[in-house]
Amino acid sequence: MSSPARLQHRPVLRLAIPLILSNLSIPLLGLVDTAVVGHLEHAYYLGAVALGALIFSFIFWGFGFLRMGTTGLIAQAFGEENSPEIHTTLVRASLLALLCSLLILLLQYPIGQLAFYLLDASDEVEHYAHQYFTIRVWSAPATLLNYVLIGWMLGMQNVRGPLVMLLVTNFTNIVLDLWFVIGLGMTVDGVAIASVMAEYIGCAVGLVLTFKLLKRHPARWQWQNILQRHKLRRLLTLNSNIMLRTLCLIFTLAFFTAQGAKMGDLILAANAILINFQTLMAYALDGFAHAAEALVGRAIGKRDRQALKSAIYTAALWSLGFALLFAAFYALAGQWLIRQLSDIEAVRAVANEYLIWSIFMPLVAVWGYLFDGIFIGATRAREMRNTMLFSTLLIFFPAWWLLQPWGNHGLWAALMLFMAARGALMAWSFRQLTRRGVIPL
């Protein structure tokens, strides 16, 4: 590396803070779902929402490339001041999102059958999780289009749009959750209906904001430009690698939940509570990862080496600081949070037993989130895919197999080792890319 980077906190914080606030509304929704259902009389309602949400995490997060790939491509086009490419990339990604959502709706029956075959839970949990699935699946078009709109706005260095979209979507969802479950006496079906309605409301808001922003970057382009073979190939190659990476991550979390379900409804419910802790931390740290995506992509598009170094080092410093804050928060307030999320004493006791893993997880997982942002901004999805495949197949599964005698502690230890391997391997890949000049530090 050449001269040390000059830390520039304002550009990173200008993007990261609104993104953290908007991102935190997502796990807040998960916490509300858990709290609303967790205060019903049976633990299987909580387990059903956990399994139902897990299925859609696997489905929708698997299409997270629609956001991540769009951000990297748009950020580089923005840095190059290439307005036609800004427009056409949005249209390409939107058409891809609608095609993917159509496939989900057409294949919903076999998808559901496969999911419930793989997730071995009690009859009560499976019954209500199936009810959740058949309702929630109809949110697919809005959810996937929202990914594209958010990714496009982030690439344009615009954080107000994603902030408004996510806040509208998730707070609408929370209000509807409370109304349907507490006000109208619904159970799992109320949580699912609230999610569907909120996604479409958020999508409508996102479309309005996107069209307003497009007017600031007028461009002349033709429909045939959207179908340019090399542009489509780049989009599909980038997105397919990100999709494989994301599927590995979601499969690991799905396997984690499924193994917890095999240990009984109490372990499943307790792990569902603690996974919410990890989700809260992940979405906050993703604020700095998203900031790195936008700033790294723009710096590469402008060929500005100093701006690139500044974005990477400043995002790393703030990510580590927030990871330390989360670890301290969970150590001091973890048991209180567990009490707020469930009235069932047996679930509280089991969750407290495994709380220690949630305390240390932020310090281990932070580096994977940070490097995700850097690699997406640099559109280096192949390295992301390779490190995730290695961490999943050669670290997580062998660790789980060897640590089975430890029970649920062994399951959490395998997840911790997976997160550690992901961060370490991405750091090694990053060093190799900088040495070769692919990421020009």
C-alpha positions in Angstrom: 0.0 0.0 0.0 1.1 3.6 -0.6 0.6 6.5 1.8 -1.7 6.0 4.8 -5.3 7.0 4.3 -6.6 10.2 5.7 -9.8 9.3 7.7 -12.8 11.3 6.5 -15.6 10.6 8.9 -18.2 13.0 7.4 -18.7 11.1 4.0 -19.0 7.8 5.8 -21.3 9.0 8.6 -23.5 10.9 6.1 -24.3 7.7 4.5 -24.0 5.3 7.4 -26.1 7.0 10.1 -29.4 7.2 8.1 -28.8 3.6 6.9 -28.3 2.4 10.4 -31.5 4.1 11.5 -33.4 2.6 8.6 -31.7 -0.8 8.9 -32.5 -1.0 12.7 -36.2 -0.8 11.8 -35.9 -4.2 10.1 -34.8 -6.2 13.2 -37.1 -4.0 15.3 -39.9 -5.5 13.2 -38.5 -8.9 14.0 -38.4 -8.1 17.7 -42.0 -6.9 17.5 -43.1 -10.0 15.7 -41.4 -12.1 18.3 -42.8 -10.1 21.2 -46.4 -10.0 19.9 -46.4 -13.8 19.2 -44.2 -14.6 22.2 -46.8 -13.3 24.6 -49.5 -15.7 23.2 -50.1 -18.7 25.4 -48.2 -21.4 23.4 -44.6 -21.5 22.4 -45.4 -23.1 19.1 -46.8 -19.8 17.7 -43.3 -18.3 18.3 -41.7 -21.3 16.7 -44.0 -21.1 13.7 -43.2 -17.4 13.0 -39.5 -18.2 13.4 -39.7 -21.1 10.8 -42.0 -19.1 8.5 -39.7 -16.1 8.6 -36.7 -18.4 8.1 -38.2 -19.8 4.8 -38.7 -16.3 3.4 -35.2 -15.3 4.6 -33.9 -18.1 2.5 -36.1 -17.2 -0.5 -35.9 -13.4 -0.4 -32.3 -13.1 0.9 -31.3 -15.5 -1.8 -32.4 -12.7 -4.2 -30.4 -10.1 -2.2 -28.1 -9.8 -5.2 -30.9 -7.6 -6.7 -29.9 -4.9 -4.2 -26.1 -5.6 -3.8 -25.3 -6.0 -7.5 -27.4 -2.9 -8.3 -25.5 -0.8 -5.7 -22.1 -1.7 -7.0 -22.9 -1.2 -10.7 -24.8 2.1 -10.1 -22.1 3.5 -7.8 -19.5 3.0 -10.4 -21.7 4.5 -13.1 -22.4 7.4 -10.8 -18.6 7.9 -10.3 -18.2 7.9 -14.1 -21.1 10.4 -14.4 -22.7 7.9 -16.9 -26.4 8.9 -16.8 -27.6 6.5 -19.6 -26.1 3.6 -17.7 -27.7 4.8 -14.5 -31.1 4.6 -16.2 -30.6 1.3 -18.1 -29.1 -0.6 -15.1 -32.2 0.3 -13.1 -34.5 -1.0 -15.8 -32.5 -4.2 -16.3 -32.5 -4.9 -12.6 -36.2 -4.1 -12.2 -37.1 -6.5 -15.0 -35.0 -9.2 -13.4 -36.7 -8.7 -10.1 -40.2 -9.0 -11.6 -39.1 -12.2 -13.5 -37.8 -13.7 -10.3 -40.9 -12.8 -8.3 -43.1 -14.4 -11.0 -41.1 -17.6 -10.7 -41.5 -17.6 -6.9 -45.3 -17.3 -7.2 -45.5 -20.0 -9.9 -43.4 -22.4 -7.9 -44.8 -21.6 -4.5 -46.3 -25.1 -3.9 -43.1 -27.1 -4.5 -41.0 -24.5 -2.7 -43.3 -24.8 0.4 -43.3 -28.6 0.2 -39.5 -28.8 0.1 -39.1 -26.2 2.8 -41.3 -28.1 5.3 -39.8 -31.4 4.4 -36.3 -30.0 5.3 -37.4 -28.2 8.4 -38.3 -30.9 10.9 -40.5 -29.3 13.6 -43.5 -30.3 15.7 -46.9 -30.7 14.1 -48.2 -27.5 15.7 -45.3 -25.4 14.6 -45.5 -26.8 11.0 -49.2 -26.2 10.8 -49.0 -22.5 11.7 -45.7 -22.0 9.7 -47.5 -23.3 6.6 -50.3 -20.8 7.2 -47.7 -18.0 7.4 -46.1 -19.2 4.2 -49.2 -19.3 2.0 -50.0 -15.7 2.9 -46.5 -14.1 3.0 -45.5 -15.5 -0.5 -47.7 -12.9 -2.2 -45.3 -10.1 -1.1 -42.6 -11.4 -3.5 -43.1 -8.8 -6.3 -43.0 -5.9 -3.9 -40.1 -7.3 -1.8 -37.8 -8.0 -4.8 -38.5 -4.7 -6.5 -37.8 -2.9 -3.2 -34.3 -4.5 -3.2 -33.6 -3.0 -6.6 -34.9 0.5 -5.7 -32.9 0.6 -2.5 -29.8 -0.7 -4.2 -30.2 1.9 -7.0 -30.6 4.8 -4.5 -27.6 3.7 -2.5 -25.5 3.6 -5.6 -26.6 7.1 -6.3 -25.3 8.1 -2.9 -28.9 8.9 -1.8 -29.7 7.6 1.7 -32.9 9.6 2.2 -34.8 7.3 -0.2 -33.9 4.0 1.5 -34.4 5.5 4.9 -38.0 6.6 4.0 -38.8 3.3 2.3 -37.6 1.1 5.1 -39.2 3.3 7.8 -42.5 3.4 6.0 -42.5 -0.4 5.3 -41.4 -1.5 8.8 -43.4 0.9 10.9 -46.5 0.1 8.9 -45.8 -3.5 9.5 -45.4 -3.0 13.2 -48.7 -1.0 13.4 -50.5 -3.7 11.4 -48.9 -6.5 13.6 -50.3 -4.9 16.8 -53.7 -4.2 15.2 -54.2 -7.7 13.7 -52.8 -9.8 16.6 -53.6 -7.8 19.7 -56.5 -5.7 18.4 -58.3 -8.3 16.2 -57.2 -11.5 18.0 -55.4 -13.0 15.0 -52.2 -15.1 15.4 -49.7 -16.1 12.8 -51.9 -15.2 9.9 -52.1 -11.6 11.2 -48.3 -11.3 11.3 -48.1 -12.6 7.6 -50.9 -10.3 6.3 -49.2 -7.3 7.9 -45.9 -8.1 6.2 -47.6 -8.4 2.7 -49.5 -5.1 3.0 -46.4 -3.2 4.3 -44.2 -4.4 1.5 -46.5 -3.0 -1.2 -46.9 0.3 0.6 -43.2 0.6 0.9 -42.8 -0.3 -2.8 -45.2 2.5 -3.8 -43.2 5.0 -1.8 -39.9 3.8 -3.4 -41.2 4.1 -6.9 -42.2 7.8 -6.3 -38.8 8.6 -4.8 -37.0 6.8 -7.6 -38.8 8.7 -10.4 -38.0 12.0 -8.6 -34.3 11.2 -8.4 -34.2 10.1 -12.1 -35.4 13.5 -13.2 -32.1 15.0 -11.7 -30.1 12.8 -14.0 -31.7 13.1 -17.5 -30.4 10.8 -20.2 -31.2 9.7 -23.7 -31.3 6.0 -24.0 -33.1 3.3 -26.1 -34.7 0.0 -25.1 -32.2 -2.0 -27.2 -29.4 -0.7 -24.9 -31.0 -2.6 -22.0 -30.5 -5.9 -23.9 -26.8 -5.3 -24.8 -25.3 -8.8 -24.4 -22.1 -7.8 -22.6 -24.1 -5.6 -20.1 -26.5 -8.4 -19.4 -23.7 -10.9 -19.0 -21.9 -8.6 -16.5 -25.2 -8.2 -14.5 -26.0 -11.9 -14.5 -22.5 -13.0 -13.7 -22.2 -10.5 -10.8 -25.7 -11.4 -9.5 -25.2 -15.2 -9.8 -22.0 -15.0 -7.7 -23.7 -12.9 -5.1 -26.7 -15.2 -5.1 -24.5 -18.3 -4.4 -22.8 -16.4 -1.6 -26.1 -15.3 -0.1 -27.6 -18.8 -0.4 -24.7 -20.2 1.6 -25.3 -17.7 4.3 -29.0 -18.3 4.5 -28.6 -22.0 4.3 -26.2 -21.9 7.2 -28.7 -20.0 9.3 -31.5 -22.2 8.1 -29.6 -25.3 9.1 -28.8 -23.7 12.5 -32.6 -23.1 13.1 -33.5 -26.6 11.8 -31.0 -28.2 14.2 -32.4 -26.2 17.0 -35.9 -27.3 16.1 -34.8 -30.9 16.4 -33.8 -30.2 20.0 -37.3 -29.2 20.9 -39.7 -26.3 20.9 -38.0 -24.6 23.9 -34.6 -24.6 22.2 -36.2 -23.4 18.9 -37.9 -20.5 20.7 -34.9 -19.5 22.7 -32.6 -19.6 19.6 -35.2 -17.5 17.7 -34.9 -14.8 20.4 -31.1 -14.8 20.4 -31.0 -14.8 16.6 -33.0 -11.6 16.8 -30.0 -10.2 18.8 -27.7 -11.1 16.0 -30.0 -9.7 13.4 -30.1 -6.4 15.3 -26.4 -6.2 15.3 -26.0 -7.3 11.7 -28.3 -4.6 10.4 -26.6 -1.9 12.4 -23.1 -2.9 11.1 -24.6 -3.2 7.6 -25.0 0.6 7.7 -21.3 1.0 7.5 -21.0 -1.8 5.0 -23.6 -0.1 2.8 -21.7 3.2 3.1 -18.6 1.4 2.0 -20.4 -0.1 -1.0 -21.5 3.3 -2.2 -18.2 5.2 -1.5 -15.9 2.4 -2.8 -17.9 2.0 -6.0 -17.9 5.7 -6.6 -14.2 6.0 -5.9 -13.4 3.2 -8.3 -15.7 4.8 -10.9 -13.8 8.1 -10.5 -10.4 6.3 -10.2 -9.8 8.2 -7.0 -7.3 6.2 -4.9 -7.3 8.4 -1.9 -11.1 8.5 -1.7 -11.1 4.7 -1.9 -8.6 4.3 1.0 -10.5 6.9 3.1 -13.8 5.0 2.6 -12.3 1.6 3.6 -10.3 2.7 6.6 -13.0 5.0 8.0 -15.7 2.4 7.6 -13.5 -0.2 9.3 -12.9 2.1 12.3 -16.6 2.8 12.9 -17.6 -0.8 12.3 -15.3 -2.0 15.1 -16.5 0.7 17.4 -20.2 -0.3 16.9 -19.3 -4.0 17.4 -17.8 -3.2 20.8 -20.9 -1.2 21.7 -23.2 -4.1 20.8 -21.1 -6.6 22.8 -21.2 -4.4 25.8 -25.0 -3.8 25.4 -25.8 -7.5 25.2 -23.6 -8.2 28.3 -25.4 -5.5 30.3 -28.9 -5.7 29.0 -29.2 -9.1 27.4 -31.3 -10.7 30.1 -33.6 -7.7 30.3 -34.2 -8.0 26.5 -35.0 -11.7 26.8 -37.6 -10.9 29.5 -39.3 -8.4 27.1 -39.5 -10.9 24.3 -41.2 -13.8 26.1 -43.4 -14.4 29.1 -42.7 -18.1 29.2 -40.2 -18.8 32.0 -38.9 -21.9 30.4 -38.0 -20.1 27.2 -36.4 -17.3 29.2 -34.2 -19.7 31.2 -33.0 -21.5 28.0 -32.2 -18.2 26.2 -30.2 -16.9 29.2 -28.2 -20.1 29.2 -27.0 -19.4 25.6 -26.8 -15.6 25.9 -23.0 -15.7 26.1 -22.7 -16.5 22.4 -24.7 -13.3 21.5 -22.3 -11.2 23.6 -19.2 -12.2 21.7 -20.7 -12.7 18.2 -20.4 -8.9 17.2 -16.7 -8.9 17.7 -16.2 -11.9 15.5 -18.9 -11.2 12.8 -18.1 -7.5 12.2 -15.3 -8.2 9.6 -17.4 -10.3 7.3 -20.0 -7.5 7.1 -17.4 -4.8 6.4 -15.6 -6.8 3.7 -19.0 -7.6 2.1 -19.5 -3.8 1.6 -16.0 -3.3 0.2 -16.2 -6.2 -2.3 -19.7 -5.2 -3.5 -18.6 -1.7 -4.2 -15.6 -3.1 -6.1 -18.0 -5.6 -7.8 -15.7 -8.5 -6.8 -18.5 -11.0 -6.2 -16.4 -14.1 -7.2 -14.2 -13.7 -4.1 -17.3 -13.2 -2.0 -18.7 -16.5 -3.4 -15.5 -18.4 -2.9 -14.9 -17.4 0.7 -18.5 -18.1 1.6 -18.4 -21.6 0.1 -15.2 -22.4 2.0 -16.6 -21.1 5.3 -19.9 -23.0 4.9 -18.7 -26.4 3.5 -15.2 -26.7 5.2 -15.7 -24.8 8.4 -19.4 -24.7 9.6 -20.5 -28.2 8.7 -17.4 -30.0 10.0 -17.5 -27.9 13.2 -21.2 -28.7 13.7 -20.6 -32.4 13.2 -17.6 -32.6 15.6 -19.4 -30.4 18.3 -22.7 -32.3 18.4 -21.9 -33.7 21.9 -22.1 -30.1 23.1 -25.8 -29.8 22.1 -27.0 -26.3 21.5 -23.7 -24.9 22.7 -22.0 -26.8 19.9 -24.4 -25.4 17.4 -23.6 -21.9 18.5 -19.9 -22.6 18.5 -20.1 -23.8 14.9 -21.9 -20.6 13.9 -19.2 -18.5 15.6 -16.4 -20.4 13.8 -18.3 -19.8 10.5 -18.4 -16.1 11.1 -14.7 -16.0 12.1 -13.6 -17.9 9.0 -15.7 -15.7 6.7 -14.0 -12.5 8.0 -10.5 -14.0 8.0 -10.8 -15.4 4.4 -12.2 -12.1 3.1 -9.4 -10.2 4.7 -6.9 -12.5 3.0 -8.7 -12.1 -0.4 -8.7 -8.4 0.1 -5.0 -8.4 0.6 -4.5 -10.4 -2.5 -6.6 -8.1 -4.6 -4.7 -5.0 -3.4 -1.4 -6.7 -4.1 -2.5 -7.4 -7.7 -3.9 -3.8 -8.1 -7.4 -5.0 -8.7 -8.5 -2.8 -5.7 -6.0 0.0 -6.1 -4.9 1.0 -2.6 
